[in-house]
Amino acid sequence: MDRTDLAFAGIARQAELVRAGEVSPRELVELYLERMARIDPQLNAIRVVFAERALAEADQAAARRRAGDERPLLGVPVLIKDDTDVAGEVTCKGSRAEDRPASADAEVVSRLRAAGAIVLGKTHVPELMQWPFTESATWGVTRNPWDTGRSPGGSSGGSAAAVAAGLAGAALATDGAGSIRIPATCCALFGLKPQRGRIPTAPYEISWQGLTHLGCVTRSVADTALWWDVVADRLEGDAPGDGTWAQAAAREPERLRIACATSNPLFAPLCAEQRGAYEETIALLRSLGHTVEQVKVPYGDILGDIVPRYLRGVAEDAATLAHPRRLERRTRAMARMGRLLPDAAIARAREHEAATSRRLADAVFAEHDVLLTPGTAQLPLPVGRYEGRGALWTFNGVARYTPYTPAWNVTGQPAASVPAGFTPDGVPLAVQLVGRPHDEATLLALSAQLEAARPWADRRPPLAA
């Protein structure tokens, strides 16, 4: 296989090639190390590369394969977002305020290693993962490989930029208000936020007052499904007999009842390009035999469920750092707001969650299987849009950029960003699919059907050749 094709093959195909002996784990690691050295200076997606360790692990994986080991990700390189612990490495969280190495792998990293994956390095995030762009005073600007004048989104922007540029087949991503789905939208990737609790957040019992979910960003639906098969748990409330996530992604979906809406809690305007992608997706879904109809989503005062938990989450993250005084001025202001919120306000926001979830379920999902919305309200942000801006200015601005994603962190139900074409200038477009609680299987099947009808993974950023 051509080396560039191999870099973009995705983790499912790479795992098959390693099992068949057609590609060695060392070949994969060396390929990505070369691409990182050549391409990442233009993107700044990766904070640290574990070159020697990854090569040693590649040789170990090759020996295991020769001995008959058939673990699902044996010898496949992946990247880890820099809010997640890798033993022996500092989890910087986009800041210079932490300098203590992690004592152990996070649970999700342990599960990836147990499946045979090789950790190549860690990807950039905005400071304390609080923004839908990936820029920090300490680690600089991460750029979108499709248009280096634009952001790859955030907070999983480094992960998304790296996968989109063919620097790894998959990367860990986390989502507290859209941080899997927004970077996926910006970078023409598939990004599925799971049901709350599906992928463990250990060593953290909860993160951002329960808003944070773990997942990944990949170029294809099948790659995400394989990742889930090695890291995700089955939960109380799941439908019995769903099989593996890979099997769910491979199934043809039944004829679905799909609700659609462009309204959002902030009444933020939708740009013409994202509206066009949304409307074209409606037409495609109907051509595939699904019923699609407009609905009114009763968001109500959902911002009151989100904002206190978000701000307190930033404050709690800041409090865990070794040197919190080193945080950026804007971050210190956000953390201060989170600390000043009374505990009663946080408790009320948590208590409202059940009523909010019931209201949305009754209005949207009682009669429909899936909700379709735009991915973001605007095209990916220009880099530096909020450089030097204060906390409130930045918060208000980015909220209007990403009004479609946070509600589903409150309800905890699954939601996915699905690529939906490009602008004439080659900027990615996307839509969001929201599933019923515990129904990631339907989202995987429907997303795979859309991928087959409107392929996206064969298109690559020009700089990534």
C-alpha positions in Angstrom: 0.0 0.0 0.0 1.2 3.5 -0.8 2.5 5.2 2.4 0.1 8.1 2.3 -2.8 5.7 1.8 -1.5 3.7 4.7 -1.4 6.8 6.9 -5.0 7.5 6.1 -6.2 3.9 6.2 -7.7 4.2 9.7 -7.3 1.9 12.7 -9.7 -0.8 11.6 -7.8 -1.4 8.3 -4.4 -1.0 9.9 -5.3 -3.6 12.5 -6.3 -6.0 9.7 -3.0 -5.4 7.9 -1.0 -6.0 11.0 -2.9 -9.3 11.8 -2.3 -10.4 8.2 1.4 -9.6 8.4 1.2 -7.2 5.5 2.3 -4.3 7.6 4.5 -4.3 10.7 3.8 -2.2 13.8 7.2 -0.6 13.4 6.4 0.4 9.8 3.2 2.2 11.1 5.1 4.0 13.9 7.9 5.1 11.7 5.4 6.3 9.1 3.6 8.5 11.6 6.9 9.7 13.2 8.0 10.9 9.8 4.7 12.6 9.0 4.7 14.3 12.4 8.2 15.7 11.8 7.2 16.9 8.4 3.6 18.1 8.7 3.0 19.0 12.4 5.2 22.2 12.3 2.5 23.6 10.1 -0.3 22.6 12.5 1.1 22.4 16.1 -1.4 19.5 16.9 0.9 17.4 19.0 2.5 18.5 22.4 4.8 15.5 23.0 5.9 12.5 20.9 6.9 9.3 22.6 9.2 8.2 19.7 11.6 5.7 21.4 8.8 4.2 23.6 6.5 3.8 20.6 9.2 2.1 18.6 10.0 -0.3 21.4 6.3 -1.1 21.9 6.0 -1.7 18.1 8.7 -4.3 18.3 6.9 -5.9 21.3 3.7 -5.9 19.3 5.4 -7.6 16.3 6.7 -10.4 18.6 3.2 -10.9 20.1 1.7 -11.1 16.6 4.2 -13.8 15.7 3.3 -15.7 18.8 -0.4 -15.7 17.8 -1.7 -12.7 19.7 -4.9 -11.4 18.1 -5.8 -8.4 20.2 -8.0 -6.0 18.3 -5.6 -3.0 18.1 -2.3 -4.9 18.2 0.4 -2.7 16.9 -1.9 0.2 15.9 -0.7 3.7 16.8 -3.0 6.2 18.5 -2.8 9.6 20.1 -4.1 10.8 23.5 -5.6 14.1 24.3 -3.5 16.1 26.8 -6.3 16.2 29.4 -5.9 12.4 30.0 -3.2 10.7 32.0 -0.4 8.7 30.4 1.9 7.2 33.1 5.2 9.1 33.5 4.1 12.1 31.5 2.7 15.5 32.7 -1.0 16.0 31.8 -0.6 19.7 31.0 -4.2 20.5 30.1 -3.0 23.3 27.8 -1.2 25.1 30.6 2.2 25.7 32.3 0.5 25.4 35.7 1.1 21.7 36.0 4.5 20.0 36.1 3.8 16.7 38.0 4.0 13.5 35.9 1.0 11.2 36.1 1.6 8.1 38.3 -0.6 5.8 36.2 -2.5 5.6 32.9 -6.1 6.7 32.9 -8.5 3.8 32.6 -9.2 4.5 29.0 -5.5 4.5 28.1 -5.1 1.3 30.1 -7.9 -0.3 28.0 -6.3 0.9 24.7 -3.0 -0.6 25.7 -4.6 -3.8 26.8 -6.1 -4.0 23.3 -2.6 -3.7 21.8 -2.6 0.0 20.8 0.6 2.0 20.8 0.5 5.5 22.3 2.4 7.8 19.9 2.0 11.0 21.9 -0.3 13.6 23.3 -2.3 16.3 21.5 -2.8 20.0 22.3 -5.8 21.5 24.1 -6.8 25.0 25.1 -6.1 25.9 28.7 -8.3 23.7 30.9 -10.2 22.5 27.9 -12.6 25.4 28.2 -12.8 26.8 24.6 -14.0 25.5 21.2 -10.6 26.7 19.7 -7.2 25.3 20.5 -4.9 28.1 21.4 -2.9 28.8 24.6 -0.2 31.2 25.8 2.0 28.3 26.7 1.6 26.0 23.7 0.7 28.3 20.9 -1.9 28.0 18.1 -3.1 24.7 16.7 -4.3 25.1 13.1 -6.8 23.3 10.9 -5.2 21.2 8.2 -8.0 22.0 5.8 -7.3 25.8 6.1 -4.4 26.8 8.4 -5.9 30.2 8.9 -8.8 28.5 10.8 -9.0 26.7 14.1 -9.6 22.9 14.2 -12.1 23.6 17.0 -11.7 22.6 20.7 -11.1 21.4 23.1 -10.0 18.3 21.2 -8.5 20.4 18.5 -5.1 18.8 18.5 -6.6 15.4 18.3 -8.8 16.4 15.4 -6.1 18.2 13.5 -3.7 15.3 13.8 -6.2 12.7 12.6 -7.4 14.9 9.7 -3.8 15.4 8.6 -2.9 11.7 8.7 -0.7 11.9 11.8 -2.6 9.0 13.4 -5.6 6.8 12.6 -7.5 7.8 15.7 -7.1 10.0 18.7 -8.7 10.2 22.1 -11.2 13.1 22.6 -13.3 14.4 25.4 -16.5 16.4 25.4 -17.8 18.7 28.1 -20.0 20.9 25.9 -19.2 19.7 22.4 -15.4 19.1 22.5 -15.6 15.9 20.5 -18.3 17.1 18.1 -17.0 20.6 17.4 -13.5 19.6 16.3 -15.0 16.7 14.3 -17.2 19.3 12.6 -14.2 21.6 11.9 -12.0 18.8 10.5 -14.3 16.5 8.4 -14.1 13.7 11.0 -16.6 11.5 12.7 -17.0 12.3 16.3 -19.5 10.5 18.6 -20.2 11.6 22.1 -21.4 8.6 24.0 -24.0 8.0 26.6 -22.8 9.4 29.9 -20.7 6.7 31.7 -20.2 4.6 28.5 -16.4 5.2 28.6 -15.0 5.5 32.1 -13.5 8.9 33.2 -11.3 7.3 35.9 -9.2 8.4 37.7 -11.8 11.2 37.9 -15.1 10.1 39.4 -16.9 13.0 37.6 -15.6 15.8 35.5 -17.2 19.2 35.0 -20.0 18.3 37.3 -21.0 15.3 35.1 -20.9 17.1 31.8 -17.8 15.4 30.4 -17.9 12.4 28.2 -15.0 10.4 26.7 -14.7 9.2 23.1 -12.5 9.6 20.1 -12.2 11.3 16.7 -11.7 9.2 13.5 -12.0 9.4 9.8 -14.6 6.7 9.5 -17.6 5.4 11.5 -16.0 1.9 11.5 -12.9 3.2 13.2 -14.9 4.8 16.0 -16.9 1.5 16.4 -13.7 -0.5 16.8 -12.3 2.0 19.3 -15.5 1.7 21.3 -15.3 -2.1 21.2 -12.1 -2.0 23.2 -12.8 0.9 25.7 -16.6 1.2 26.2 -18.8 -0.4 28.8 -22.3 -1.8 28.6 -24.7 0.1 30.9 -27.9 -0.4 32.7 -30.6 0.8 30.4 -28.9 -0.6 27.2 -31.1 -2.6 24.9 -30.2 -6.3 25.1 -28.5 -8.2 22.3 -27.0 -5.3 20.4 -23.8 -7.2 19.7 -20.5 -5.3 19.2 -20.3 -1.6 18.2 -18.6 -2.7 15.0 -21.6 -4.9 14.2 -23.9 -2.0 14.9 -22.0 0.2 12.5 -22.2 -2.5 9.8 -26.0 -2.9 10.0 -28.3 -1.2 7.6 -30.6 1.0 9.7 -34.3 0.4 9.6 -36.5 3.2 8.3 -36.1 5.9 10.9 -38.3 8.8 12.0 -35.9 11.7 12.1 -36.8 15.1 13.7 -34.9 18.2 12.5 -34.4 21.7 13.8 -32.2 24.7 13.4 -33.4 26.5 16.5 -31.0 26.7 19.4 -31.1 28.0 23.0 -29.2 31.2 22.2 -31.2 32.1 19.1 -27.8 32.3 17.3 -27.9 32.8 13.6 -26.9 30.0 11.3 -24.5 30.8 8.5 -25.6 30.0 4.9 -22.9 27.3 4.4 -23.9 25.2 7.5 -27.6 25.7 6.6 -26.9 24.4 3.2 -25.2 21.3 4.6 -28.1 20.7 6.9 -30.7 21.0 4.2 -28.7 18.7 1.8 -28.6 16.1 4.6 -32.3 16.3 5.0 -32.7 15.6 1.3 -30.2 12.7 1.5 -32.0 11.1 4.5 -35.3 11.2 2.7 -33.7 9.7 -0.4 -32.5 6.8 1.8 -36.1 6.1 2.9 -36.2 7.9 6.2 -39.0 10.2 7.4 -37.8 13.7 8.2 -39.9 16.4 9.8 -39.4 19.8 11.4 -39.9 20.0 15.2 -39.6 22.6 17.9 -37.0 21.6 20.5 -38.1 23.0 23.9 -34.7 23.9 25.2 -36.3 26.2 27.8 -33.8 27.6 30.3 -31.2 24.9 29.6 -28.4 27.4 29.9 -29.1 27.5 33.6 -28.4 23.7 33.6 -25.1 24.2 31.7 -23.3 27.4 32.6 -23.0 26.9 36.4 -21.6 23.3 35.9 -19.3 24.5 33.2 -17.9 27.3 35.3 -17.5 25.2 38.4 -15.8 22.5 36.3 -13.2 25.1 35.2 -12.7 26.2 38.8 -12.3 22.6 40.0 -9.8 21.8 37.3 -7.8 24.9 38.2 -7.8 23.9 41.9 -6.1 20.6 41.1 -3.0 22.2 39.4 0.4 22.4 41.0 0.8 26.1 40.2 -2.6 27.7 39.6 -1.1 31.2 39.6 0.5 30.4 36.3 -2.8 30.2 34.6 -3.7 32.7 31.9 -5.5 35.8 33.0 -8.7 34.8 31.2 -8.6 31.3 32.7 -8.2 32.8 36.2 -11.3 34.9 35.6 -13.3 31.9 34.5 -12.2 29.9 37.5 -13.0 32.8 39.8 -16.6 33.0 38.5 -16.9 29.2 39.1 -15.6 29.6 42.7 -18.0 32.4 43.4 -21.1 30.4 42.4 -22.9 29.2 45.5 -23.1 25.5 46.0 -26.8 25.8 45.9 -26.7 27.0 42.3 -24.7 24.0 41.3 -27.1 21.7 43.1 -30.1 23.3 41.4 -28.4 22.8 38.0 -27.8 19.1 38.8 -31.3 18.7 40.1 -32.8 20.2 36.9 -31.1 17.7 34.7 -33.8 15.0 35.1 -36.6 17.4 34.3 -34.7 18.8 31.3 -34.1 15.4 30.0 -37.7 14.3 30.3 -38.9 17.5 28.6 -36.7 17.0 25.6 -37.4 13.3 25.4 -41.2 13.9 25.5 -41.1 16.6 22.9 -38.6 15.1 20.4 -37.9 11.4 21.1 -41.3 10.2 22.0 -42.2 10.3 18.3 -38.7 10.2 16.6 -35.7 8.0 16.7 -33.0 10.7 15.9 -32.7 14.5 16.0 -30.8 16.3 13.2 -29.3 19.7 13.8 -26.5 21.7 12.3 -23.0 20.9 13.7 -22.0 24.5 14.5 -23.6 27.8 13.7 -20.6 29.1 11.8 -17.6 27.9 9.8 -14.5 27.1 11.8 -13.2 30.2 13.6 -10.3 32.1 12.2 -7.2 31.6 14.4 -6.7 34.4 16.9 -10.3 35.5 16.9 -10.3 35.7 20.7 -6.7 36.4 21.4 -6.4 38.9 24.2 -10.1 39.0 24.8 -11.5 38.7 28.3 -13.4 35.8 29.9 -16.9 37.1 29.4 -16.3 38.4 25.8 -14.8 35.0 24.8 -17.5 33.0 26.6 -20.4 34.9 25.0 -18.8 34.8 21.6 -18.0 31.1 21.5 -21.4 30.2 22.9 -23.0 31.6 19.8 -20.6 29.7 17.6 -21.5 26.3 19.2 -25.1 26.5 20.4 -26.2 23.0 19.2 -23.9 20.8 21.3 -24.1 21.5 25.0 -27.7 20.5 25.7 -26.9 16.8 25.1 -24.1 16.9 27.7 -26.8 17.9 30.2 -29.1 15.0 29.2 -26.2 12.6 28.8 -27.5 11.0 25.7 -25.4 10.2 22.6 -24.8 12.7 19.8 -22.5 12.6 16.8 -20.9 15.0 14.4 -21.2 13.7 10.8 -19.3 15.3 7.9 -21.6 16.9 5.3 -19.4 18.2 2.6 -17.2 21.2 2.0 -17.5 24.8 1.0 -16.2 25.7 -2.4 -13.0 26.8 -0.7 -12.6 23.4 0.9 -13.7 24.2 4.5 -15.5 21.2 6.1 -19.2 21.3 6.9 -21.1 18.9 9.2 -24.4 18.1 10.9 -25.2 16.7 14.3 -27.2 13.6 15.0 -28.7 13.1 18.5 -29.9 9.7 19.5 -32.3 8.4 22.2 -30.6 7.6 25.5 -28.4 4.5 25.3 -29.0 4.3 21.5 -25.5 4.8 20.1 -26.2 1.7 17.9 -28.7 3.7 15.8 -26.4 6.6 15.4 -23.5 4.4 14.3 -25.8 2.6 11.7 -27.3 5.8 10.4 -23.9 7.6 10.3 -22.4 4.7 8.4 -25.3 4.8 5.9 -24.6 8.5 5.3 -20.9 7.8 4.9 -21.6 5.2 2.3 -24.0 7.5 0.4 -21.8 10.6 0.7 -18.2 9.4 1.3 -15.9 11.8 3.1 -12.9 9.8 4.2 -11.3 9.7 0.7 -10.8 13.4 0.7 -7.5 14.7 2.3 -6.2 18.1 3.2 -3.7 19.4 0.6 -0.8 19.7 3.1 -1.2 16.1 4.2 -0.1 14.4 1.0 
